[in-house]
């Protein structure tokens, strides 16, 4: 039995002994990873994160350059507090926006396929956006009080492609308060031609 994948490539299809199709034999991003479309990036050390929806931003901005010809399906965000107690109580989330003309690629995104093609993304840990970002989603509050045993110091949000960043726009971690040398962030995304 044969079937076409979403790229139009004909592949053999697997079926159960009853004839029912087998939907997957692997992780949900395996096909996109094997096609060289999945990328990851992380701060290599703790960073300062800007408070609120500021246009002058520090953290880990994932920017899709104007004219890239690609869309970014955001698959996940990782956040970890590297110090025992953050420097300020803050809500963490995701913000998006445009105005990325000043962004450069300070950190290189890595293809999750060894030897796969390079990312078109600009990943910047300090950038000035010419448009104010918009808060999209919030996830967790980090407190400044005594650490409770068993309390999580980090988290990963599986966004499963629910945010699409088109050329000229960015997605960035959001914090409601400035935290100096506290957090590390990571992004997982798929680049595809719309």
Short mmCIF file of the C-alpha atoms (twelve columns), coordinates in Angstrom:
data_MODEL
# 
_entry.id   MODEL 
# 
loop_
_atom_site.group_PDB 
_atom_site.id 
_atom_site.type_symbol 
_atom_site.label_atom_id 
_atom_site.label_alt_id 
_atom_site.label_comp_id 
_atom_site.label_asym_id 
_atom_site.label_seq_id 
_atom_site.Cartn_x 
_atom_site.Cartn_y 
_atom_site.Cartn_z 
_atom_site.pdbx_PDB_model_num 
ATOM 1   C CA . UNK A 1   0.000  0.000  0.000  1 
ATOM 2   C CA . UNK A 2   1.257  3.506  -0.817 1 
ATOM 3   C CA . UNK A 3   0.288  7.019  0.277  1 
ATOM 4   C CA . UNK A 4   1.470  10.606 -0.268 1 
ATOM 5   C CA . UNK A 5   2.942  12.635 2.584  1 
ATOM 6   C CA . UNK A 6   2.172  16.349 3.029  1 
ATOM 7   C CA . UNK A 7   5.060  17.234 0.682  1 
ATOM 8   C CA . UNK A 8   3.558  15.044 -2.062 1 
ATOM 9   C CA . UNK A 9   6.223  12.326 -1.807 1 
ATOM 10  C CA . UNK A 10  4.871  8.811  -2.378 1 
ATOM 11  C CA . UNK A 11  5.828  6.473  0.463  1 
ATOM 12  C CA . UNK A 12  4.869  2.984  1.492  1 
ATOM 13  C CA . UNK A 13  2.122  3.012  4.120  1 
ATOM 14  C CA . UNK A 14  2.105  0.690  7.121  1 
ATOM 15  C CA . UNK A 15  -1.086 -1.045 8.190  1 
ATOM 16  C CA . UNK A 16  -2.175 -3.212 11.109 1 
ATOM 17  C CA . UNK A 17  -3.110 -6.836 10.440 1 
ATOM 18  C CA . UNK A 18  -6.733 -5.592 10.388 1 
ATOM 19  C CA . UNK A 19  -5.919 -3.180 7.537  1 
ATOM 20  C CA . UNK A 20  -6.126 -0.090 9.766  1 
ATOM 21  C CA . UNK A 21  -3.376 2.466  9.015  1 
ATOM 22  C CA . UNK A 22  -0.523 2.909  11.485 1 
ATOM 23  C CA . UNK A 23  -0.385 6.658  12.075 1 
ATOM 24  C CA . UNK A 24  3.111  6.849  13.568 1 
ATOM 25  C CA . UNK A 25  6.009  4.716  14.682 1 
ATOM 26  C CA . UNK A 26  7.992  7.559  16.145 1 
ATOM 27  C CA . UNK A 27  7.871  10.985 17.725 1 
ATOM 28  C CA . UNK A 28  5.542  13.626 16.354 1 
ATOM 29  C CA . UNK A 29  8.376  15.713 14.869 1 
ATOM 30  C CA . UNK A 30  10.374 12.833 13.363 1 
ATOM 31  C CA . UNK A 31  9.282  13.321 9.734  1 
ATOM 32  C CA . UNK A 32  10.011 17.073 9.846  1 
ATOM 33  C CA . UNK A 33  13.342 16.406 11.588 1 
ATOM 34  C CA . UNK A 34  14.370 13.798 9.013  1 
ATOM 35  C CA . UNK A 35  13.476 16.326 6.296  1 
ATOM 36  C CA . UNK A 36  15.908 18.807 7.918  1 
ATOM 37  C CA . UNK A 37  13.230 21.341 8.902  1 
ATOM 38  C CA . UNK A 38  13.450 21.258 12.741 1 
ATOM 39  C CA . UNK A 39  15.854 23.550 14.599 1 
ATOM 40  C CA . UNK A 40  16.781 24.292 18.200 1 
ATOM 41  C CA . UNK A 41  18.654 27.063 19.970 1 
ATOM 42  C CA . UNK A 42  19.467 27.936 23.574 1 
ATOM 43  C CA . UNK A 43  21.269 30.644 25.485 1 
ATOM 44  C CA . UNK A 44  24.715 29.268 26.298 1 
ATOM 45  C CA . UNK A 45  24.733 30.979 29.698 1 
ATOM 46  C CA . UNK A 46  22.294 32.846 31.931 1 
ATOM 47  C CA . UNK A 47  21.002 36.134 30.531 1 
ATOM 48  C CA . UNK A 48  19.261 39.259 31.717 1 
ATOM 49  C CA . UNK A 49  15.637 39.409 30.602 1 
ATOM 50  C CA . UNK A 50  13.824 42.649 29.943 1 
ATOM 51  C CA . UNK A 51  10.654 43.503 31.843 1 
ATOM 52  C CA . UNK A 52  7.341  43.527 30.049 1 
ATOM 53  C CA . UNK A 53  6.676  44.387 26.444 1 
ATOM 54  C CA . UNK A 54  9.741  46.584 25.950 1 
ATOM 55  C CA . UNK A 55  11.065 47.291 22.466 1 
ATOM 56  C CA . UNK A 56  14.647 47.215 23.805 1 
ATOM 57  C CA . UNK A 57  14.848 43.510 24.543 1 
ATOM 58  C CA . UNK A 58  17.262 41.067 26.152 1 
ATOM 59  C CA . UNK A 59  16.564 37.338 26.418 1 
ATOM 60  C CA . UNK A 60  16.365 35.001 23.391 1 
ATOM 61  C CA . UNK A 61  14.520 36.515 20.414 1 
ATOM 62  C CA . UNK A 62  13.822 34.127 17.541 1 
ATOM 63  C CA . UNK A 63  13.476 36.350 14.464 1 
ATOM 64  C CA . UNK A 64  12.319 35.427 10.968 1 
ATOM 65  C CA . UNK A 65  14.168 37.764 8.583  1 
ATOM 66  C CA . UNK A 66  12.237 39.787 6.015  1 
ATOM 67  C CA . UNK A 67  12.496 37.956 2.683  1 
ATOM 68  C CA . UNK A 68  13.451 34.586 4.213  1 
ATOM 69  C CA . UNK A 69  10.752 32.772 2.235  1 
ATOM 70  C CA . UNK A 70  10.066 30.578 5.287  1 
ATOM 71  C CA . UNK A 71  7.501  30.409 8.055  1 
ATOM 72  C CA . UNK A 72  8.468  29.239 11.542 1 
ATOM 73  C CA . UNK A 73  6.072  26.856 13.316 1 
ATOM 74  C CA . UNK A 74  6.990  27.224 16.991 1 
ATOM 75  C CA . UNK A 75  7.145  23.775 18.560 1 
ATOM 76  C CA . UNK A 76  8.352  24.554 22.069 1 
ATOM 77  C CA . UNK A 77  9.918  26.905 24.608 1 
ATOM 78  C CA . UNK A 78  12.172 25.908 27.500 1 
ATOM 79  C CA . UNK A 79  12.837 28.109 30.542 1 
ATOM 80  C CA . UNK A 80  15.186 27.358 33.442 1 
ATOM 81  C CA . UNK A 81  16.133 29.465 36.474 1 
ATOM 82  C CA . UNK A 82  19.875 29.029 36.971 1 
ATOM 83  C CA . UNK A 83  19.988 30.666 40.397 1 
ATOM 84  C CA . UNK A 84  18.146 29.429 43.468 1 
ATOM 85  C CA . UNK A 85  15.911 32.470 43.748 1 
ATOM 86  C CA . UNK A 86  15.133 34.796 40.793 1 
ATOM 87  C CA . UNK A 87  16.090 38.436 41.300 1 
ATOM 88  C CA . UNK A 88  12.454 39.558 40.958 1 
ATOM 89  C CA . UNK A 89  9.016  37.953 41.146 1 
ATOM 90  C CA . UNK A 90  7.859  37.513 37.564 1 
ATOM 91  C CA . UNK A 91  5.333  35.890 35.275 1 
ATOM 92  C CA . UNK A 92  6.884  34.082 32.287 1 
ATOM 93  C CA . UNK A 93  5.282  33.775 28.868 1 
ATOM 94  C CA . UNK A 94  5.664  34.385 25.141 1 
ATOM 95  C CA . UNK A 95  5.437  37.641 23.218 1 
ATOM 96  C CA . UNK A 96  5.493  38.252 19.459 1 
ATOM 97  C CA . UNK A 97  5.860  41.228 17.179 1 
ATOM 98  C CA . UNK A 98  7.409  42.805 14.117 1 
ATOM 99  C CA . UNK A 99  10.037 45.483 13.656 1 
ATOM 100 C CA . UNK A 100 13.042 43.134 13.642 1 
ATOM 101 C CA . UNK A 101 15.225 45.182 11.293 1 
ATOM 102 C CA . UNK A 102 17.991 45.573 13.897 1 
ATOM 103 C CA . UNK A 103 18.142 41.850 14.729 1 
ATOM 104 C CA . UNK A 104 21.301 39.896 13.960 1 
ATOM 105 C CA . UNK A 105 22.194 36.263 14.456 1 
ATOM 106 C CA . UNK A 106 24.189 36.291 17.685 1 
ATOM 107 C CA . UNK A 107 23.430 32.632 18.461 1 
ATOM 108 C CA . UNK A 108 23.248 29.998 15.716 1 
ATOM 109 C CA . UNK A 109 20.219 27.726 15.610 1 
ATOM 110 C CA . UNK A 110 21.105 24.055 15.156 1 
ATOM 111 C CA . UNK A 111 19.392 21.694 12.771 1 
ATOM 112 C CA . UNK A 112 18.139 18.651 14.697 1 
ATOM 113 C CA . UNK A 113 19.204 16.537 11.691 1 
ATOM 114 C CA . UNK A 114 22.970 16.048 11.930 1 
ATOM 115 C CA . UNK A 115 24.451 17.590 8.796  1 
ATOM 116 C CA . UNK A 116 21.111 19.150 7.815  1 
ATOM 117 C CA . UNK A 117 20.714 22.579 6.189  1 
ATOM 118 C CA . UNK A 118 21.344 25.792 8.128  1 
ATOM 119 C CA . UNK A 119 18.502 27.791 9.629  1 
ATOM 120 C CA . UNK A 120 17.445 31.105 8.091  1 
ATOM 121 C CA . UNK A 121 16.593 32.443 11.579 1 
ATOM 122 C CA . UNK A 122 18.256 35.328 13.337 1 
ATOM 123 C CA . UNK A 123 18.581 34.487 17.036 1 
ATOM 124 C CA . UNK A 124 19.472 37.543 19.094 1 
ATOM 125 C CA . UNK A 125 20.004 37.903 22.832 1 
ATOM 126 C CA . UNK A 126 19.822 41.727 22.740 1 
ATOM 127 C CA . UNK A 127 17.823 43.579 20.078 1 
ATOM 128 C CA . UNK A 128 15.831 46.778 19.634 1 
ATOM 129 C CA . UNK A 129 12.445 46.146 18.001 1 
ATOM 130 C CA . UNK A 130 10.865 49.052 16.131 1 
ATOM 131 C CA . UNK A 131 7.382  47.814 17.045 1 
ATOM 132 C CA . UNK A 132 6.172  47.031 20.561 1 
ATOM 133 C CA . UNK A 133 5.700  43.276 21.163 1 
ATOM 134 C CA . UNK A 134 2.351  41.770 22.158 1 
ATOM 135 C CA . UNK A 135 1.922  39.234 24.957 1 
ATOM 136 C CA . UNK A 136 0.581  35.974 23.477 1 
ATOM 137 C CA . UNK A 137 0.541  33.516 26.366 1 
ATOM 138 C CA . UNK A 138 1.624  33.179 30.017 1 
ATOM 139 C CA . UNK A 139 2.798  29.963 31.681 1 
ATOM 140 C CA . UNK A 140 4.315  30.272 35.128 1 
ATOM 141 C CA . UNK A 141 5.238  32.594 37.972 1 
ATOM 142 C CA . UNK A 142 8.756  32.525 39.440 1 
ATOM 143 C CA . UNK A 143 8.857  33.663 43.084 1 
ATOM 144 C CA . UNK A 144 11.665 35.339 45.034 1 
ATOM 145 C CA . UNK A 145 10.909 33.699 48.391 1 
ATOM 146 C CA . UNK A 146 12.350 30.585 49.991 1 
ATOM 147 C CA . UNK A 147 12.565 27.664 47.606 1 
ATOM 148 C CA . UNK A 148 10.116 24.913 48.538 1 
ATOM 149 C CA . UNK A 149 11.489 21.391 48.286 1 
ATOM 150 C CA . UNK A 150 10.331 19.790 45.050 1 
ATOM 151 C CA . UNK A 151 9.444  23.126 43.456 1 
ATOM 152 C CA . UNK A 152 10.289 23.292 39.766 1 
ATOM 153 C CA . UNK A 153 12.981 25.715 38.681 1 
ATOM 154 C CA . UNK A 154 12.168 25.364 34.998 1 
ATOM 155 C CA . UNK A 155 9.630  24.164 32.490 1 
ATOM 156 C CA . UNK A 156 9.079  23.260 28.839 1 
ATOM 157 C CA . UNK A 157 5.957  24.294 26.930 1 
ATOM 158 C CA . UNK A 158 4.988  22.108 23.977 1 
ATOM 159 C CA . UNK A 159 3.450  24.604 21.553 1 
ATOM 160 C CA . UNK A 160 3.074  21.980 18.800 1 
ATOM 161 C CA . UNK A 161 3.192  24.553 15.971 1 
ATOM 162 C CA . UNK A 162 0.368  26.666 17.435 1 
ATOM 163 C CA . UNK A 163 2.308  29.912 16.805 1 
ATOM 164 C CA . UNK A 164 3.460  30.678 13.238 1 
ATOM 165 C CA . UNK A 165 6.105  33.391 12.779 1 
ATOM 166 C CA . UNK A 166 6.107  34.821 9.245  1 
ATOM 167 C CA . UNK A 167 8.988  36.815 7.702  1 
ATOM 168 C CA . UNK A 168 9.603  40.118 9.490  1 
ATOM 169 C CA . UNK A 169 8.333  38.938 12.888 1 
ATOM 170 C CA . UNK A 170 9.753  37.446 16.100 1 
ATOM 171 C CA . UNK A 171 8.793  35.317 19.072 1 
ATOM 172 C CA . UNK A 172 10.522 35.980 22.399 1 
ATOM 173 C CA . UNK A 173 10.261 34.890 26.034 1 
ATOM 174 C CA . UNK A 174 8.305  37.375 28.142 1 
ATOM 175 C CA . UNK A 175 8.956  38.289 31.782 1 
ATOM 176 C CA . UNK A 176 6.818  40.696 33.777 1 
ATOM 177 C CA . UNK A 177 9.885  41.952 35.711 1 
ATOM 178 C CA . UNK A 178 13.596 42.434 35.021 1 
ATOM 179 C CA . UNK A 179 15.705 39.471 36.137 1 
ATOM 180 C CA . UNK A 180 19.468 39.843 35.907 1 
ATOM 181 C CA . UNK A 181 21.648 36.786 35.166 1 
ATOM 182 C CA . UNK A 182 18.862 34.422 36.149 1 
ATOM 183 C CA . UNK A 183 17.356 32.524 33.213 1 
ATOM 184 C CA . UNK A 184 18.325 30.421 30.218 1 
ATOM 185 C CA . UNK A 185 15.874 29.897 27.362 1 
ATOM 186 C CA . UNK A 186 15.537 27.501 24.445 1 
ATOM 187 C CA . UNK A 187 13.368 27.365 21.327 1 
ATOM 188 C CA . UNK A 188 12.362 24.442 19.122 1 
ATOM 189 C CA . UNK A 189 10.831 25.299 15.729 1 
ATOM 190 C CA . UNK A 190 10.172 24.026 12.216 1 
ATOM 191 C CA . UNK A 191 11.042 26.080 9.141  1 
ATOM 192 C CA . UNK A 192 8.905  25.473 6.082  1 
ATOM 193 C CA . UNK A 193 8.050  27.110 2.779  1 
ATOM 194 C CA . UNK A 194 4.423  28.320 2.953  1 
# 
